[in-house]
Structures are given as structure tokens and as C-alpha cells.
Amino acid sequence: MKKHEVRFYSSSRAFNPSLSLFHNTPLGKVGYARKKNSFWMAATRLAIATITLIAIPMLAIAAEAAGAEKVLYEFTGGTDGDSPRHSLIFDASGALYGTTFDGGTYGAGTVYTLIPNSDGSWTENVLYSFSGGADGGYPDWGSLTFDSAGNLYGVTYGGGQYGVGTIFELTPNSDGSWTEHALHQFTGKDGAQPRTKPIFDAKGNFYGAATYGGAHGCGAVFKMTPGSNNTWTYSVIHQFMDKPGCIPWVGLIADTSGNFYGTTRNQIGGCSNPPLNCGEVFELTPGSDEKWIYKIIHKFSGGKGGSEPVFGLIFGEDGTLYGAARTEGAYSAGLFYKLTPSAEGKWSYQVLHQFKKNVDGDLSEGVLASDALGNLYGTAGYGGLYGNGTLYQMAPDSNNTWTFSVLHNFGGSGDGAAAIPGPISDAAGNLYGVTPNGGTYGAGMVYEITP
């Protein structure tokens, strides 16, 4: 166990596990996985060219805001974990939970918790080290989820009996240890290499998305149904195909009616043959006889309209959807957008911000967070002043315009790098997140930023 001296945070900031039940808020192979990790490590060292600023309609751009960063924990790359890529979650006591892609006892990733201590420090405790075998390995993006009994659920991108990932449960024991159960072994035909956050419904079922595999090789949305004696039944509720939609890069969000929303990345390698392969936002609505209705609510066009909405959707209070496109845009650095529903069931698309690489960020692809004032927060994995990414805020006003602010530019070695996983917020509006790279040991870190 390792400690870093920081400010103490009270349990009033805790995450309530029951809010994951359809609440209208945010929610390969082993060798291949290792190569992917090496790629991301190298990518953070790329220099990013300067782009000229121009005005953006309907958007007031603020100067950089001061965001005070506190380092809660720096991973060493050893048994404590390496390269945290999951967004964090709170438990009821104010402890944080997440995963690392690498490291741990067997080098295949970990599930960990960070516990606040009364002396102002945080203690990291590894709950489970993946072996890369039948238990899974290399949890990548997405997030963990608690059920109402305090069990943790998640997915692994690799490992498993077929090498393409698992769905797992971690159950706490009375002695403080945790027991891991692999609830499903992905075969490839039923989905592969999931990056997702499990979402529970009121009946105890949970849902998620597999990035690849399935009947058409484009991924699938799945459902896990609980049975007796801690058994679960896996079923596919939607198979993606190249037209329309392919590669649901990460997870789903749900509205209060039980409808799901998500994004597809489509053609990896860029927006070829627009608008067919530039990504889309979709809706899944439950129908009769356990059938689900798939509807495209926006198809990205490339160019100034953006491409590859890789991660993050979040609902506003009025049912508006907000998200970020990873690439294309006016400056080839992605954009931030909103989708507004109409009474006729159509959605109107509006770009709120165009990213400008080394000015305010590049490749925004993390999950989004919100606070009580309606401000939205996200991360850009690269770009910014130091090329290591930014944490930004979108603030609304009464005139239906939005102000974009950079709260923090990640500095690299001692400050974190590749801030791809998005932040979460506590009740006081403080933001918590991880960087897969950077930190003192180059293995990533956990941070807190006060806007």
C-alpha cells in the first residue's frame, strides 16, 4: 500500500450506487492488447502543431480558468497497477474505485480502490489482479458499477477462455478481501473486446456493449439476466452491422424510460466515404417480445461536422444530449456538440465548440460529467499547452450560449498525460479522474481538480 499526502474529502461526496439504475445522469488477444498500450504510450509524445483561432458562432470562448490539481495517487507500474483507463466511481463512504489496464501481480491489470484517511492521505488497495487467463485481463476504458448489495461489475478487454474478454463480478468478503467471478466469457461470435460500463435496470438486469465481434464483426449490445445461485444468462439485444453503424466504442447511457443511447465509431482510421463511416448517435428502445428497436438519431458528416464520436454522451435536464466527436471538425481536432429532441421524435444537431489542438485540446473522447449548476466537464486526450491533454468546462447561460474554458493543461511527467478517461464530480463540484500515462513513474495517476 502506498500513500500520497493530499487534502481529506468527506463522505458527503460519496457516490450512491442506486443512482446507476436508469438514472437520467452520466453514468484480443493479450499480445494485441500489449501492443495497443505501447502505442498509446508513444502517442502522448507527439508534438501538435499550432492552429489559428477564429470566432465560433453561438459560443463565447473564455480565457483559461484556474483549476487547482491535487495528485491523489501515482501508479508505479508494478503490483499496484499500470495505465489506469477506466473512469472512476465513488462508493457510499467516499472511496474511489477503478481499474488499470496493465500491472498487478500478473501484469494483466487490476481493480483498485483509493481510500481517504483521517490524516489527509489516500491509501491505494488492489482488490484484484487479473491473470489474463479465464478470469480476464486488460480492462480498457468504460467504468465499474456497483449493485445495491455492494458488488462490483465490469468487463475486461482481453483474456478469458477465448482471448476476447469477459464480464466479471467482484464480491466483498467479511475479511476485507474480494472474490472475482467471471460471469461471461466472450467467444467473438457473441461480441468481443468490450469497453463499457454495465448499467442496471430496476429488475436487476444489466446491459453493456461489446466493441467488436458479434454476427457482423461490428459489435453488439448485450443483456445479463440474473438467475438462481448467482448464475447469469447472457443475451444479445442488438447486433451492429457496417451499414448502419459499426463499433460501439464504449458503453451506453439510459433515460428514465429505459431507452438506451450510445455512439458508434464506424470505420477505424478516419472518416472515409462520408457520411457513411464517420460515426453516429443511436437510440435503442424496448419493444414487444424482448425485441429492441434501433434508431439513428444523428449521423456524423465529417469535415466541420465532426467524426468518430468515440465516447461520452450525457443528458441535460431538458432531455438534450451532449457529446464530443473525436476527430475532424473545423481544425481537425474534434468538437463538442448537442442534440435536441423535438415533439416529432427528430433530433437537431448543433456544434458548441470546435477544438484547436495545442490551444485547448485534441481528441476529446472521455465520458462527460456534470454539476448542480448544469456545467459539463470533459477531457481531451492530447493537445493543450503541453500536448498532454486538457480538462475543460462547458458552462451554459440564460441566452442558450455556452462558454468553453480550459480548467487544466496536463503537463506530462509529474502531472499526468493522455487524459482520455473522463472525470466524475462529487457533490461539491470537485472533479476526479485518471491519466493512463505520466506521473512520476510514467504509469499514470489519479487526480482531483477544483474548478
C-alpha positions as a printed NumPy array, in Angstrom:
array([[  0.   ,   0.   ,   0.   ],
       [  1.272,   3.474,  -0.903],
       [  0.225,   6.91 ,   0.325],
       [  0.281,  10.407,  -1.116],
       [ -0.388,  13.394,   1.099],
       [ -3.424,  15.332,  -0.105],
       [ -6.478,  17.043,   1.298],
       [ -9.119,  14.893,   3.029],
       [-12.53 ,  14.56 ,   1.416],
       [-15.622,  13.834,   3.468],
       [-18.135,  11.103,   2.763],
       [-20.683,  13.76 ,   1.725],
       [-19.088,  13.484,  -1.7  ],
       [-19.864,   9.82 ,  -1.964],
       [-21.443,   8.136,  -4.959],
       [-24.805,   6.476,  -4.31 ],
       [-24.821,   3.082,  -6.073],
       [-28.582,   3.159,  -6.515],
       [-28.255,   6.115,  -8.877],
       [-26.961,   3.768, -11.573],
       [-30.446,   2.285, -12.002],
       [-31.623,   4.07 , -15.134],
       [-30.91 ,   7.456, -13.58 ],
       [-31.004,  10.346, -16.008],
       [-27.419,  11.378, -15.347],
       [-23.941,  10.251, -16.552],
       [-23.482,   7.46 , -15.814],
       [ -7.768,  -9.759, -28.386],
       [ -5.619, -11.161, -27.667],
       [ -3.101, -10.48 , -24.919],
       [ -0.281,  -9.66 , -27.295],
       [ -2.507,  -7.297, -29.218],
       [ -3.523,  -5.545, -26.03 ],
       [  0.112,  -5.023, -25.053],
       [  0.872,  -3.525, -28.477],
       [ -2.078,  -1.16 , -28.077],
       [ -0.73 ,   0.015, -24.746],
       [  2.698,   0.664, -26.258],
       [  1.066,   2.684, -28.99 ],
       [ -0.761,   4.933, -26.541],
       [  2.453,   5.48 , -24.557],
       [  4.222,   6.588, -27.732],
       [  1.336,   8.699, -28.94 ],
       [  1.489,  11.012, -25.939],
       [  4.95 ,  12.182, -27.028],
       [  3.789,  13.502, -30.372],
       [  4.07 ,  17.26 , -30.872],
       [  0.944,  19.031, -32.027],
       [  1.003,  21.927, -34.499],
       [ -0.448,  25.388, -33.816],
       [ -3.809,  26.296, -35.352],
       [ -5.061,  29.884, -35.791],
       [ -8.03 ,  30.959, -33.666],
       [-11.217,  32.163, -35.314],
       [-14.604,  33.03 , -33.869],
       [-17.254,  30.342, -33.434],
       [-20.936,  31.29 , -33.736],
       [-23.169,  30.857, -30.69 ],
       [-20.185,  30.248, -28.395],
       [-18.357,  32.586, -26.072],
       [-14.775,  31.366, -25.542],
       [-13.292,  32.161, -22.159],
       [ -9.667,  32.508, -21.204],
       [ -8.058,  29.582, -19.431],
       [ -9.569,  29.133, -15.989],
       [ -7.549,  28.204, -12.939],
       [ -8.116,  24.603, -11.916],
       [ -6.175,  23.536,  -8.835],
       [ -4.899,  19.985,  -9.301],
       [ -4.168,  17.57 ,  -6.442],
       [ -2.416,  14.292,  -7.158],
       [ -4.18 ,  11.576,  -5.175],
       [ -2.058,   8.64 ,  -6.292],
       [  0.747,   7.855,  -8.755],
       [  0.965,   4.306, -10.097],
       [  4.41 ,   2.726, -10.132],
       [  3.766,   0.193, -12.886],
       [  4.274,  -2.743, -10.503],
       [  1.835,  -4.74 ,  -8.43 ],
       [ -0.179,  -1.585,  -7.732],
       [ -1.125,  -1.3  , -11.404],
       [ -0.141,   0.498, -14.594],
       [ -2.1  ,   2.655, -17.054],
       [ -5.492,   3.395, -15.455],
       [ -8.062,   3.79 , -18.247],
       [-11.395,   3.402, -16.505],
       [-13.298,   6.419, -15.311],
       [-13.66 ,   6.376, -11.53 ],
       [-16.687,   5.739,  -9.316],
       [-17.404,   6.513,  -5.66 ],
       [-18.821,   4.2  ,  -3.016],
       [-21.074,   5.337,  -0.187],
       [-18.115,   6.086,   2.112],
       [-16.3  ,   8.363,  -0.323],
       [-13.711,   5.831,  -1.542],
       [-12.82 ,   5.765,  -5.244],
       [-12.731,   2.642,  -7.428],
       [-11.177,   1.987, -10.824],
       [ -9.053,  -0.383, -12.892],
       [ -5.649,  -0.414, -14.549],
       [ -5.007,  -1.841, -17.99 ],
       [ -1.601,  -3.323, -17.108],
       [  0.39 ,  -4.107, -13.993],
       [ -0.722,  -6.01 , -10.949],
       [  0.651,  -9.344,  -9.786],
       [  0.399, -10.937, -13.246],
       [  0.747,  -7.894, -15.477],
       [ -2.804,  -8.116, -16.838],
       [ -4.368,  -5.246, -14.923],
       [ -6.058,  -4.639, -11.599],
       [ -9.174,  -3.462,  -9.833],
       [ -8.203,  -0.981,  -7.116],
       [ -9.671,   1.37 ,  -4.551],
       [ -8.38 ,   4.635,  -3.114],
       [ -9.475,   5.185,   0.474],
       [ -9.366,   8.641,   2.13 ],
       [ -7.689,   8.641,   5.547],
       [ -8.304,  10.952,   8.5  ],
       [ -4.767,  12.382,   8.243],
       [ -5.442,  13.743,   4.753],
       [ -3.753,  10.921,   2.818],
       [ -5.243,   8.35 ,   0.46 ],
       [ -4.366,   4.663,   0.553],
       [ -4.367,   2.553,  -2.591],
       [ -5.53 ,  -1.042,  -2.176],
       [ -5.568,  -3.587,  -5.006],
       [ -8.797,  -5.577,  -4.792],
       [ -7.958,  -7.982,  -7.602],
       [ -5.132,  -8.688, -10.054],
       [ -6.179, -10.233, -13.364],
       [ -4.154, -13.165, -14.663],
       [ -5.015, -12.736, -18.336],
       [ -6.493, -16.26 , -18.311],
       [-10.067, -17.383, -17.785],
       [-10.658, -14.574, -15.276],
       [ -9.951, -11.966, -17.961],
       [ -7.356,  -9.259, -18.355],
       [ -6.612,  -5.741, -19.552],
       [ -9.737,  -3.748, -18.593],
       [ -9.849,  -0.906, -21.115],
       [-11.956,   2.311, -20.907],
       [-15.525,   2.17 , -19.606],
       [-16.152,   2.034, -15.863],
       [-17.093,  -0.211, -12.969],
       [-20.613,  -0.319, -11.496],
       [-21.937,  -1.169,  -8.034],
       [-25.167,  -3.054,  -7.464],
       [-27.392,  -2.338,  -4.466],
       [-25.619,  -5.048,  -2.408],
       [-22.158,  -3.517,  -2.89 ],
       [-20.856,  -5.942,  -5.517],
       [-18.725,  -4.543,  -8.345],
       [-19.283,  -5.343, -12.022],
       [-17.114,  -4.668, -15.045],
       [-15.628,  -6.047, -18.253],
       [-12.173,  -6.938, -19.494],
       [-10.969,  -6.17 , -22.996],
       [ -8.737,  -9.243, -23.202],
       [ -8.198, -12.58 , -21.534],
       [-10.977, -15.053, -20.956],
       [-11.27 , -18.55 , -22.366],
       [-11.314, -17.244, -25.931],
       [ -8.927, -14.321, -25.509],
       [-11.51 , -11.64 , -26.309],
       [-12.698, -10.56 , -22.902],
       [-15.038, -11.317, -20.013],
       [-17.794,  -9.869, -17.862],
       [-16.86 , -10.113, -14.182],
       [-18.228,  -9.578, -10.689],
       [-16.219,  -8.755,  -7.559],
       [-17.873,  -9.68 ,  -4.268],
       [-16.623,  -8.279,  -0.926],
       [-15.83 , -10.724,   1.874],
       [-16.065, -10.171,   5.616],
       [-12.259, -10.151,   5.994],
       [-11.858,  -7.252,   3.547],
       [-10.841,  -9.385,   0.568],
       [-12.788,  -9.623,  -2.678],
       [-13.706, -12.673,  -4.759],
       [-13.802, -12.458,  -8.559],
       [-16.312, -14.403, -10.672],
       [-16.203, -14.442, -14.473],
       [-19.904, -14.208, -15.324],
       [-19.486, -14.482, -19.103],
       [-16.736, -15.499, -21.499],
       [-16.96 , -13.674, -24.828],
       [-16.482, -16.001, -27.792],
       [-16.218, -13.458, -30.592],
       [-19.468, -14.578, -32.187],
       [-21.459, -13.063, -29.332],
       [-19.235, -10.   , -29.049],
       [-15.583,  -9.3  , -28.348],
       [-13.253,  -6.888, -26.561],
       [-15.835,  -4.896, -24.565],
       [-15.207,  -1.389, -23.312],
       [-18.289,  -0.458, -21.366],
       [-19.903,   0.473, -18.069],
       [-22.573,  -2.028, -17.   ],
       [-25.943,  -0.316, -16.471],
       [-28.532,  -1.878, -14.161],
       [-32.284,  -1.674, -14.571],
       [-34.883,  -1.889, -11.796],
       [-35.22 ,  -5.668, -12.245],
       [-31.532,  -6.36 , -11.587],
       [-30.566,  -6.954, -15.217],
       [-27.565,  -5.109, -16.537],
       [-26.569,  -4.012, -20.029],
       [-23.443,  -3.05 , -21.94 ],
       [-21.757,  -3.049, -25.338],
       [-19.048,  -5.196, -26.908],
       [-16.82 ,  -3.14 , -29.177],
       [-16.126,  -5.831, -31.771],
       [-17.308,  -9.301, -32.747],
       [-20.906, -10.346, -32.999],
       [-22.722, -11.666, -36.048],
       [-21.273,  -8.984, -38.348],
       [-17.968,  -8.25 , -36.617],
       [-19.149,  -4.746, -35.706],
       [-20.004,  -5.259, -32.045],
       [-23.161,  -5.9  , -30.06 ],
       [-25.309,  -4.621, -27.197],
       [-25.827,  -7.281, -24.539],
       [-28.045,  -8.015, -21.551],
       [-27.156, -10.015, -18.438],
       [-30.138, -11.564, -16.637],
       [-29.703, -12.852, -13.059],
       [-30.841, -16.343, -12.101],
       [-30.662, -18.538,  -9.027],
       [-27.411, -19.456,  -7.251],
       [-25.595, -16.424,  -8.654],
       [-25.985, -17.561, -12.249],
       [-26.39 , -15.12 , -15.115],
       [-27.735, -15.51 , -18.641],
       [-26.101, -13.582, -21.468],
       [-28.148, -12.441, -24.465],
       [-27.571, -10.08 , -27.376],
       [-30.25 ,  -7.427, -27.843],
       [-28.68 ,  -5.719, -30.872],
       [-26.099,  -6.704, -33.488],
       [-24.28 ,  -3.865, -35.211],
       [-23.501,  -4.111, -38.894],
       [-21.425,  -1.878, -41.117],
       [-24.489,  -0.119, -42.526],
       [-25.842,   1.331, -40.339],
       [-23.358,   1.652, -37.528],
       [-20.263,  -0.247, -36.524],
       [-18.005,  -0.4  , -33.468],
       [-19.774,   0.917, -30.356],
       [-16.527,   2.081, -28.806],
       [-17.769,   2.358, -25.263],
       [-20.96 ,   1.811, -23.379],
       [-24.431,   3.211, -23.148],
       [-26.446,   5.694, -21.137],
       [-30.116,   5.303, -20.231],
       [-33.017,   7.684, -19.823],
       [-35.726,   7.355, -17.174],
       [-37.961,   5.385, -19.565],
       [-35.423,   2.594, -20.07 ],
       [-34.26 ,   3.653, -23.531],
       [-30.54 ,   3.38 , -24.276],
       [-28.344,   5.835, -26.144],
       [-24.832,   5.358, -27.462],
       [-22.406,   6.057, -30.264],
       [-20.57 ,   4.088, -32.922],
       [-17.112,   4.921, -34.145],
       [-17.536,   3.258, -37.542],
       [-14.543,   2.91 , -39.839],
       [-11.307,   2.918, -37.848],
       [ -8.652,   5.046, -39.487],
       [-10.722,   8.097, -40.25 ],
       [-13.856,   9.362, -41.871],
       [-13.715,   7.631, -45.249],
       [-16.593,   7.871, -47.684],
       [-18.531,  10.417, -45.618],
       [-21.089,  10.397, -44.203],
       [-21.258,   6.587, -44.143],
       [-18.226,   5.904, -41.983],
       [-17.997,   8.929, -39.72 ],
       [-19.948,   7.594, -36.74 ],
       [-23.439,   8.031, -35.389],
       [-25.539,   8.511, -32.269],
       [-28.208,   5.856, -31.799],
       [-31.204,   5.043, -29.629],
       [-32.373,   1.579, -28.559],
       [-35.998,   1.355, -27.435],
       [-37.51 ,  -1.757, -25.821],
       [-40.343,  -3.274, -27.832],
       [-42.576,  -6.298, -27.518],
       [-41.299,  -9.896, -27.24 ],
       [-37.89 ,  -8.809, -25.905],
       [-37.111,  -7.068, -29.19 ],
       [-35.354,  -3.732, -29.289],
       [-35.856,  -1.   , -31.881],
       [-32.679,   0.613, -33.232],
       [-32.831,   4.197, -34.449],
       [-30.109,   6.536, -35.713],
       [-30.677,   9.994, -34.254],
       [-27.595,  11.616, -35.819],
       [-25.096,  10.603, -38.475],
       [-21.8  ,  12.498, -38.492],
       [-20.758,  14.021, -41.79 ],
       [-17.042,  14.585, -41.304],
       [-15.379,  17.909, -42.026],
       [-16.697,  20.726, -39.835],
       [-19.483,  18.412, -38.663],
       [-17.061,  16.121, -36.85 ],
       [-16.297,  12.415, -36.924],
       [-15.789,   9.463, -34.57 ],
       [-17.971,  10.206, -31.53 ],
       [-15.876,   7.717, -29.629],
       [-17.042,   8.174, -26.042],
       [-19.307,  10.131, -23.817],
       [-22.934,  11.067, -24.014],
       [-24.675,  12.855, -21.188],
       [-28.204,  14.16 , -20.701],
       [-29.083,  17.725, -19.845],
       [-32.054,  18.411, -17.588],
       [-34.337,  19.066, -20.573],
       [-33.539,  15.766, -22.309],
       [-30.883,  17.29 , -24.544],
       [-27.925,  15.042, -25.319],
       [-24.357,  16.341, -25.224],
       [-21.215,  14.687, -26.511],
       [-17.871,  15.076, -28.241],
       [-16.597,  13.936, -31.633],
       [-13.012,  12.796, -31.532],
       [-11.756,  13.868, -34.974],
       [-12.459,  16.124, -37.949],
       [-14.125,  19.438, -37.124],
       [-13.075,  22.89 , -38.291],
       [ -9.498,  22.405, -37.053],
       [ -9.182,  18.611, -37.368],
       [ -9.164,  18.288, -33.586],
       [-12.746,  17.249, -32.84 ],
       [-15.707,  19.178, -31.474],
       [-18.333,  19.372, -28.723],
       [-21.984,  19.093, -29.743],
       [-25.555,  18.859, -28.531],
       [-28.612,  17.016, -29.856],
       [-32.03 ,  18.492, -29.062],
       [-35.173,  16.333, -29.344],
       [-38.414,  17.567, -30.871],
       [-42.018,  16.517, -30.309],
       [-41.922,  14.711, -33.664],
       [-39.113,  12.427, -32.48 ],
       [-36.412,  14.137, -34.534],
       [-33.155,  15.474, -33.136],
       [-31.41 ,  18.696, -34.169],
       [-27.603,  18.833, -34.135],
       [-25.59 ,  21.871, -33.059],
       [-21.829,  22.299, -32.674],
       [-20.999,  24.146, -29.454],
       [-17.215,  24.167, -29.668],
       [-14.501,  23.361, -32.194],
       [-11.252,  22.169, -30.554],
       [ -7.981,  23.771, -31.676],
       [ -5.307,  21.202, -30.795],
       [ -2.454,  22.893, -28.914],
       [ -4.722,  25.753, -27.817],
       [ -7.46 ,  23.889, -25.947],
       [ -7.22 ,  20.169, -26.652],
       [ -7.33 ,  17.433, -29.271],
       [ -9.085,  14.057, -29.458],
       [-11.792,  14.561, -26.845],
       [-13.007,  11.048, -26.081],
       [-13.705,  10.643, -22.384],
       [-17.025,  10.295, -20.595],
       [-18.652,  13.554, -19.545],
       [-19.584,  14.815, -16.091],
       [-21.996,  17.478, -14.877],
       [-22.506,  19.542, -11.732],
       [-25.534,  21.018,  -9.952],
       [-25.284,  24.248, -11.963],
       [-25.575,  22.472, -15.3  ],
       [-21.915,  22.851, -16.226],
       [-20.448,  19.991, -18.263],
       [-16.897,  18.668, -17.957],
       [-14.737,  16.516, -20.191],
       [-11.178,  15.72 , -21.156],
       [ -9.199,  15.944, -24.367],
       [ -6.59 ,  13.213, -24.501],
       [ -3.953,  15.25 , -26.279],
       [ -3.223,  18.81 , -27.292],
       [ -3.414,  21.763, -24.959],
       [ -0.433,  23.87 , -23.974],
       [  1.853,  20.898, -23.318],
       [  0.455,  18.345, -25.747],
       [ -0.654,  16.023, -22.938],
       [ -4.358,  16.844, -22.912],
       [ -6.736,  19.142, -21.083],
       [ -9.672,  19.089, -18.694],
       [-12.345,  21.506, -19.889],
       [-15.678,  23.001, -18.848],
       [-18.753,  23.92 , -20.897],
       [-20.851,  26.459, -18.973],
       [-24.383,  27.454, -20.072],
       [-26.03 ,  30.839, -19.648],
       [-29.581,  32.165, -19.878],
       [-29.171,  33.095, -23.549],
       [-28.646,  29.472, -24.574],
       [-24.989,  30.067, -25.351],
       [-22.114,  28.1  , -23.895],
       [-18.738,  29.256, -22.616],
       [-15.786,  26.916, -23.122],
       [-12.943,  27.045, -20.577],
       [ -9.774,  25.001, -20.121],
       [ -9.556,  24.218, -16.413],
       [ -6.265,  22.354, -16.542],
       [ -3.474,  21.596, -19.014],
       [ -1.82 ,  18.281, -18.172],
       [  1.927,  18.697, -18.024],
       [  3.323,  15.2  , -18.524],
       [  5.821,  13.526, -16.239],
       [  4.761,  14.94 , -12.883],
       [  1.28 ,  15.995, -13.863],
       [ -0.247,  13.191, -15.899],
       [ -0.585,  12.665, -19.637],
       [ -3.127,  11.315, -22.134],
       [ -6.14 ,  12.372, -20.089],
       [ -8.531,  10.232, -22.127],
       [-10.812,   8.784, -19.419],
       [-13.299,  11.48 , -18.484],
       [-13.84 ,  12.906, -14.993],
       [-16.531,  12.373, -12.391],
       [-17.77 ,  15.039,  -9.996],
       [-18.687,  14.996,  -6.326],
       [-21.482,  16.891,  -4.58 ],
       [-19.199,  19.892,  -4.039],
       [-18.316,  20.13 ,  -7.74 ],
       [-14.758,  18.796,  -7.451],
       [-13.604,  16.637, -10.366],
       [-11.779,  13.309, -10.131],
       [-10.107,  11.38 , -12.913],
       [ -7.12 ,   9.389, -14.125],
       [ -4.413,   9.7  , -16.731],
       [ -3.089,   6.469, -18.301],
       [  0.395,   7.948, -18.705],
       [  2.574,  10.469, -16.975],
       [  3.125,  10.879, -13.276],
       [  6.432,  10.357, -11.519],
       [  6.761,   6.744, -12.703],
       [  5.206,   7.175, -16.149],
       [  2.449,   4.683, -15.25 ],
       [ -0.413,   7.136, -14.794],
       [ -2.075,   8.744, -11.84 ],
       [ -5.338,   9.688, -10.102],
       [ -6.059,  13.403,  -9.76 ],
       [ -8.581,  15.814,  -8.255],
       [ -9.237,  19.233,  -9.762],
       [-11.19 ,  22.01 ,  -8.094],
       [-12.767,  24.335, -10.693]])
